[in-house]
Amino acid sequence: MVSRISRLALLFILISAFILPNLKSFAQVNLEEVCQSIERIEETCQTLSDVECRQLLEKCAKYYEEKSAQIEKDITKTEQEKKTLQNQVYILRNKIKNLDYQIYQSNLAIKDLGFQIGDTESSIEKTSLKIRDSRYQLANILQRIYEEDQKSLIEILLSEKELSDFFDDLMALEILNSKNQELLETIKSLKSSLESEKELLSEEKEDTERMVKIQALQKQESAKTKEEQEYFLKLTEAEYQKYLKEKEEIEKRAAEIRARIFELIGVPEAPTFGEALDIAKYVETITGVRPALLLAVMRQESNIGKNVGQCYVKNPTTGDGVVAFNGKIIKKVMAPGPPYSTRNDVKYFEQICEELGRDPYNTLVSCPMSYGWGGAMGPAQFIPTTWILYRDKVKAITGKAADPWNIKDAFLASALYLADYGAAQQTYNAEWRAAMIYFSGTTNIKYRFYGDSVMKIASQYEEDIKTIERGG
């Protein structure tokens, strides 16, 4: 007994010596360093088992998913900053433009005030001349009055025919003197008023000139701020482009890693439920479609890859073909286009088969039902015209030509299609609607048997998955 225990202990030590270092090294892998390229990952995988390699790839996929999410946040933040700066630059441009208008208007006002001051100065000069003339006339009148006052009575009698004439002349001179005095006061008042007006106009002109200087300084300050904002906007734009480029690189690496993981999920053409569940779980990480729903759709379409069709198309012109197991001729195997059908599945079917090195006239497709055309391909039962729409999406994820007869490609294409019609919301109504569209392209209730059936199977599968995950 002791000997047996010793042997077991020795065996445990030997196993630990070989396995534990590998586990330790795997746990201590620097993800940033190893995950930087698919080549580095492959290099690391050479020292690991397939299971450990897949675990590493999944860690790398999660690493890039988190990094992509962070960069997405940075892009959103930078985009918001860019929009804020753009708005600020826009406001400053309008402010500068408005200041230009104000400066222009103020300069026009200054010019107008200059004209008004010039006119007022001219009026003051003319008034001053009138004052001088009035004073000269007034001096003459006063001189005449003085001279008349100095005459003796004899001179007055000798010079005037009548004494009354002398007094009349003297009275006239007095009246003229009085009016001249009034006119002089009026002219003086006018001159004073004009001088006040000139002073006010000069002050207004000075105020306007000061305002123009202030506006010019404001414009200069706004222009300086605008330059700074535009400088930061350029920096933000460069940062934004840098983040976009980083995101593109990360998405490229993530796609390569997803493709490698997909390759490691080794399954036959008709997988077991467990193998199919592995694929469906991984596809959920890409599309958001619930594994139970995807498995239910694949069950309805081909019994999860076990029945991919029982007919061959033989006549590309009419779309007729034969039943595979008995050679019986059958019509409407595949839509050939006008005048027989509105869509041309045969054309795309030949193209798909040529790309994959298949013989289109010896490749199984679905037989027609009691209505419509047959011609659906592979486990997901896509018709050729629909597959053409999804093959590039599948290729972008797997990194290789999409094959509708490949179980993994079929699962992925099916989930992408369901996600496009809302299945990723994972609510009953959204999944039911997506399943209906998958079957008929519509949600017409005459086909509700399909949607109801898919949801019933999905409900059962959900319970089965929980049991498997619990280890039951």
C-alpha positions in Angstrom: 0.0 0.0 0.0 2.8 2.4 1.0 4.7 1.4 -2.2 1.6 2.2 -4.3 1.2 5.6 -2.6 4.8 6.4 -3.2 4.5 5.5 -6.9 1.4 7.7 -7.1 3.2 10.6 -5.4 6.2 10.2 -7.8 3.8 10.2 -10.8 2.1 13.3 -9.5 5.5 15.0 -9.0 6.5 14.1 -12.6 3.2 15.3 -14.0 3.6 18.5 -12.0 7.1 19.0 -13.3 6.0 18.9 -16.9 2.5 20.5 -16.7 2.6 23.1 -14.0 5.5 25.2 -15.5 3.4 25.3 -18.8 0.3 26.4 -16.9 2.3 29.0 -15.0 3.9 30.3 -18.2 0.4 30.4 -19.8 -1.1 32.3 -16.9 1.8 34.8 -16.9 1.5 35.6 -20.7 1.8 39.3 -21.4 -1.3 39.8 -23.5 -0.2 43.2 -24.8 3.0 41.6 -26.1 1.6 38.3 -27.4 -1.7 39.6 -28.8 -0.1 42.3 -30.9 -0.3 40.1 -34.1 -1.6 36.8 -35.2 1.9 35.7 -36.0 3.0 36.2 -32.4 0.0 34.3 -31.2 0.8 31.4 -33.5 4.4 31.4 -32.3 3.1 31.2 -28.6 0.6 28.6 -29.6 3.4 26.3 -30.8 4.3 25.7 -27.1 0.7 25.1 -26.0 -1.9 22.5 -26.6 -4.9 23.2 -28.9 -7.1 23.8 -25.8 -4.6 26.2 -24.3 -4.1 27.9 -27.7 -7.9 28.4 -28.0 -8.0 29.8 -24.4 -5.1 32.2 -25.3 -7.0 33.3 -28.5 -10.1 33.9 -26.5 -8.1 36.0 -24.0 -6.6 38.0 -26.9 -10.1 38.4 -28.4 -11.4 39.8 -25.0 -8.2 42.0 -24.7 -8.9 43.6 -28.1 -12.6 43.9 -27.3 -11.8 45.9 -24.1 -9.2 47.9 -26.0 -11.6 48.6 -28.8 -14.3 49.7 -26.3 -11.8 52.1 -24.6 -10.7 53.6 -28.0 -14.4 54.0 -28.9 -14.8 56.0 -25.7 -11.8 58.1 -26.6 -13.1 58.6 -30.1 -16.5 59.8 -28.7 -14.8 62.1 -26.2 -12.4 63.5 -28.9 -15.4 63.9 -31.3 -17.3 65.9 -28.7 -14.2 68.0 -28.0 -13.8 68.6 -31.7 -17.5 69.6 -32.0 -17.1 72.0 -29.1 -14.0 73.6 -30.5 -15.7 73.8 -34.0 -18.6 75.6 -32.3 -16.3 78.0 -30.5 -14.4 78.8 -33.6 -17.7 79.3 -35.5 -18.8 81.7 -32.7 -15.5 83.6 -32.7 -15.6 83.9 -36.5 -19.1 85.5 -36.3 -17.9 87.7 -33.4 -15.0 88.9 -35.5 -17.3 89.4 -38.5 -19.7 91.4 -36.3 -16.8 93.6 -34.9 -15.7 94.2 -38.5 -19.2 95.5 -39.3 -19.3 97.6 -36.1 -15.8 99.1 -36.9 -16.9 99.8 -40.4 -20.1 101.5 -39.2 -18.1 103.5 -36.6 -15.6 104.7 -39.2 -18.5 105.9 -41.4 -19.9 107.7 -38.3 -16.5 109.3 -37.7 -16.3 110.4 -41.3 -19.9 111.9 -41.1 -19.0 113.6 -37.8 -15.9 115.0 -39.5 -18.1 116.5 -42.3 -20.5 117.9 -39.7 -17.6 119.5 -37.8 -16.3 120.9 -41.0 -19.7 122.4 -41.9 -20.0 123.9 -38.4 -16.5 125.4 -38.6 -17.5 127.0 -41.9 -20.7 128.4 -40.4 -18.7 129.8 -37.4 -16.3 131.5 -39.8 -19.2 133.0 -41.8 -20.9 134.1 -38.6 -17.6 135.7 -37.4 -17.4 137.7 -40.7 -21.0 138.9 -40.1 -20.1 140.0 -36.6 -17.2 141.9 -37.9 -19.4 143.6 -40.6 -22.0 144.4 -38.0 -19.5 145.9 -35.7 -18.1 148.0 -38.5 -21.5 149.3 -39.5 -22.3 149.9 -35.8 -19.1 151.9 -35.4 -20.0 154.0 -38.5 -23.5 154.7 -37.1 -22.1 155.6 -33.7 -19.6 157.9 -35.4 -22.4 159.6 -37.3 -24.4 160.0 -34.1 -21.4 161.5 -32.3 -20.7 163.9 -35.1 -24.4 165.0 -35.2 -24.3 165.5 -31.4 -21.2 167.8 -31.8 -22.9 170.2 -34.2 -23.8 173.7 -32.9 -27.2 175.2 -33.2 -26.0 177.6 -36.0 -24.5 174.6 -37.9 -27.7 172.7 -37.7 -29.7 175.7 -38.9 -27.4 176.4 -41.7 -27.1 172.7 -42.9 -30.7 171.8 -42.7 -33.6 173.5 -44.4 -35.8 172.8 -41.5 -35.0 172.0 -37.9 -37.3 169.0 -38.0 -35.1 167.3 -40.7 -32.2 167.3 -38.3 -34.2 165.6 -35.6 -35.6 163.0 -38.1 -32.0 162.1 -39.2 -30.9 161.8 -35.6 -34.0 159.5 -34.8 -33.3 157.3 -37.8 -29.7 156.9 -36.7 -30.8 155.9 -33.2 -33.3 153.3 -34.6 -30.6 151.9 -36.9 -28.2 151.7 -34.0 -30.8 149.8 -31.9 -31.4 147.3 -34.7 -27.7 146.9 -35.3 -27.3 146.1 -31.6 -30.0 143.5 -31.7 -28.5 141.9 -34.8 -25.1 141.8 -33.2 -26.5 140.0 -30.1 -28.3 137.5 -32.4 -25.1 136.8 -34.4 -23.1 136.5 -31.2 -25.7 134.0 -29.8 -25.5 132.0 -33.1 -21.7 131.9 -32.9 -21.8 130.7 -29.3 -24.4 128.0 -30.3 -22.2 126.9 -33.3 -19.1 126.7 -31.1 -21.0 124.6 -28.5 -22.3 122.3 -31.4 -18.7 122.0 -32.7 -17.5 121.1 -29.2 -20.2 118.4 -28.9 -19.5 117.0 -32.3 -15.7 116.9 -31.5 -16.4 115.0 -28.3 -18.8 112.6 -30.1 -16.1 112.1 -32.8 -13.4 111.4 -30.1 -15.8 108.9 -28.3 -16.4 107.1 -31.6 -12.7 107.0 -32.4 -12.1 105.5 -28.9 -14.8 102.9 -29.5 -13.2 102.0 -32.8 -9.9 101.5 -31.0 -11.6 99.3 -28.4 -13.4 97.3 -31.1 -10.1 96.8 -32.9 -8.5 95.5 -29.7 -11.5 93.2 -29.2 -11.2 91.9 -32.8 -7.5 91.4 -32.2 -8.1 89.4 -29.0 -10.9 87.3 -30.7 -8.6 86.6 -33.7 -5.9 85.5 -31.3 -8.3 83.2 -29.4 -9.6 81.9 -32.8 -6.1 81.0 -33.9 -5.5 79.1 -30.6 -8.8 77.3 -30.9 -8.0 76.4 -34.6 -4.6 75.1 -33.4 -6.2 72.9 -30.8 -8.9 71.8 -33.3 -6.1 70.6 -35.6 -4.5 68.7 -32.7 -7.9 67.2 -31.9 -8.6 66.2 -35.5 -5.1 64.6 -35.6 -5.9 62.7 -32.4 -9.3 61.7 -33.7 -7.7 60.3 -36.9 -5.1 58.5 -34.8 -7.8 56.9 -32.7 -9.7 55.8 -35.8 -6.5 54.3 -37.2 -5.9 52.5 -33.9 -9.4 51.2 -33.9 -9.1 50.0 -37.4 -5.9 48.1 -36.5 -7.4 46.6 -33.4 -10.5 45.5 -35.4 -8.3 43.9 -38.0 -6.3 42.0 -35.3 -9.6 41.0 -33.6 -10.9 39.6 -36.9 -7.8 37.6 -37.4 -8.1 36.1 -33.9 -11.8 35.3 -34.3 -10.9 33.5 -37.6 -8.2 31.5 -35.8 -10.6 30.5 -33.0 -13.2 29.5 -35.5 -10.6 27.2 -37.1 -9.9 25.6 -33.8 -13.5 24.6 -33.3 -13.0 21.4 -35.2 -16.4 19.8 -36.1 -17.6 17.4 -38.8 -20.2 18.4 -41.5 -23.0 17.2 -39.2 -21.9 18.1 -35.6 -23.2 16.7 -32.4 -25.4 19.0 -30.2 -22.3 19.8 -28.0 -20.2 20.7 -31.0 -22.9 22.8 -32.5 -23.4 24.6 -29.2 -19.7 25.4 -29.1 -20.1 27.1 -32.5 -23.3 28.9 -31.5 -21.7 30.2 -28.3 -18.8 31.7 -30.2 -21.0 33.1 -32.9 -23.0 34.9 -30.1 -19.8 36.8 -29.2 -19.8 38.2 -32.7 -23.5 38.7 -33.5 -25.3 38.8 -30.1 -27.7 36.1 -31.3 -28.7 33.7 -28.5 -27.3 30.2 -29.1 -30.6 28.5 -28.3 -32.3 30.5 -31.1 -29.6 29.9 -33.6 -29.6 26.2 -32.9 -33.4 26.2 -33.2 -33.3 27.8 -36.6 -30.6 25.4 -37.8 -32.7 22.5 -36.5 -35.6 23.7 -38.6 -33.6 24.4 -41.7 -31.4 21.2 -41.9 -31.6 19.3 -38.6 -28.3 21.1 -37.8 -26.5 20.1 -41.0 -27.8 16.5 -41.3 -30.1 17.4 -44.3 -28.7 20.0 -46.7 -31.0 19.1 -49.6 -32.1 16.2 -51.8 -32.1 17.7 -55.3 -29.7 18.7 -58.1 -30.3 21.5 -60.5 -29.8 20.3 -64.0 -31.3 22.9 -66.4 -29.9 26.4 -65.9 -32.4 27.9 -68.3 -35.6 26.6 -66.7 -34.3 25.8 -63.2 -35.5 22.3 -63.4 -33.6 19.4 -61.8 -33.8 15.9 -60.4 -34.3 14.2 -57.1 -30.9 12.8 -55.9 -31.9 9.4 -54.7 -34.1 8.3 -57.6 -33.2 10.6 -60.5 -36.9 11.8 -60.9 -37.2 15.0 -62.9 -38.6 17.8 -60.8 -39.5 21.4 -61.7 -38.6 24.6 -59.9 -35.4 23.3 -58.2 -33.8 26.7 -58.5 -35.0 30.1 -59.8 -33.3 30.9 -63.2 -34.5 34.5 -63.7 -36.9 35.8 -66.4 -39.0 34.7 -68.0 -39.4 31.9 -65.4 -38.8 33.8 -62.2 -38.2 37.3 -60.8 -34.8 36.4 -59.3 -31.8 34.6 -60.8 -30.5 32.1 -58.2 -28.9 29.9 -60.9 -26.5 32.7 -62.0 -25.2 33.2 -58.4 -25.2 29.5 -57.6 -22.8 28.9 -60.5 -20.6 31.7 -59.4 -20.5 30.4 -55.7 -19.7 26.9 -56.9 -17.0 28.1 -59.2 -15.3 30.1 -56.4 -15.3 27.0 -54.2 -14.3 24.5 -56.9 -17.7 22.7 -56.8 -19.7 21.3 -59.7 -23.0 23.3 -59.6 -24.9 20.5 -61.3 -23.8 17.8 -58.9 -24.1 19.8 -55.6 -27.1 19.1 -53.4 -29.7 21.9 -52.8 -33.2 21.8 -51.3 -36.0 20.5 -53.4 -39.0 22.8 -54.0 -41.9 22.7 -51.5 -45.5 22.6 -52.7 -45.1 26.3 -53.4 -42.3 28.5 -54.7 -38.8 27.5 -55.7 -36.2 25.3 -54.0 -32.4 25.8 -54.3 -31.5 26.6 -50.7 -27.8 25.7 -49.9 -26.1 24.0 -47.0 -26.9 23.8 -43.2 -28.4 27.3 -43.1 -30.4 26.9 -46.3 -29.6 30.2 -47.8 -30.8 30.8 -51.4 -27.9 31.9 -53.6 -29.0 35.5 -54.0 -29.2 35.9 -50.2 -25.8 34.2 -49.6 -24.1 36.6 -52.0 -25.2 39.4 -49.6 -23.6 37.7 -46.6 -20.5 36.0 -48.0 -18.3 39.1 -47.7 -19.4 39.6 -44.1 -18.5 36.0 -43.2 -15.2 36.3 -45.1 -14.3 39.5 -43.1 -14.7 37.6 -39.9 -13.2 34.2 -40.8 -10.5 35.5 -43.2 -11.2 33.0 -45.9 -13.7 32.4 -48.7 -17.2 31.9 -47.3 -18.7 28.4 -48.0 -22.5 27.9 -47.5 -21.8 24.1 -47.0 -19.3 24.6 -44.2 -21.1 24.2 -40.9 -19.2 27.1 -39.2 -19.7 29.5 -42.1 -23.4 28.5 -42.2 -23.9 29.1 -38.5 -22.2 32.5 -38.7 -24.1 33.6 -41.8 -27.4 32.5 -40.2 -26.7 34.5 -37.1 -25.6 37.6 -39.0 -28.9 37.4 -40.9 -31.0 37.0 -37.8 -29.1 39.9 -36.1 -29.8 42.2 -39.0 -33.5 41.7 -38.3 -33.3 42.3 -34.6 -32.6 38.9 -33.0 -29.7 40.3 -31.0 -32.2 42.1 -28.8 -32.9 38.6 -27.3 -36.6 39.3 -26.6 -39.4 36.9 -27.6 -41.0 39.2 -30.1 -37.7 40.3 -31.7 -36.5 36.7 -32.1 -39.9 35.5 -33.4 -40.0 38.3 -36.0 -36.4 37.6 -37.1 -37.2 33.8 -37.5 -40.3 34.6 -39.6 -38.2 36.9 -41.9 -35.5 34.2 -42.1 -38.1 31.8 -43.4 -40.2 33.9 -45.7 -38.8 37.4 -45.9 -41.9 38.7 -44.2 -43.8 38.5 -40.9 -47.0 37.3 -42.7 -49.0 35.4 -40.1 -49.8 32.6 -42.6 -46.2 31.5 -41.9 -46.4 31.8 -38.2 -46.1 28.0 -37.8 -42.4 28.5 -38.5 -41.8 31.3 -36.0 -43.8 29.5 -33.3 -41.9 26.2 -33.9 -38.5 27.9 -33.8 -39.4 29.6 -30.5 -40.7 26.4 -29.0 -37.5 24.5 -30.0 -35.3 27.4 -28.7 -37.1 27.2 -25.3 -36.3 23.5 -25.0 -32.7 24.1 -26.2 -32.3 26.8 -23.5 -33.1 24.3 -20.9 -30.7 21.7 -22.4 -27.9 24.3 -22.5 -28.4 25.1 -18.8 -28.3 21.4 -18.0 -25.0 21.0 -19.9 -23.5 24.1 -18.2 -24.5 22.7 -14.8 -22.7 19.5 -15.8 -26.0 17.5 -15.7 
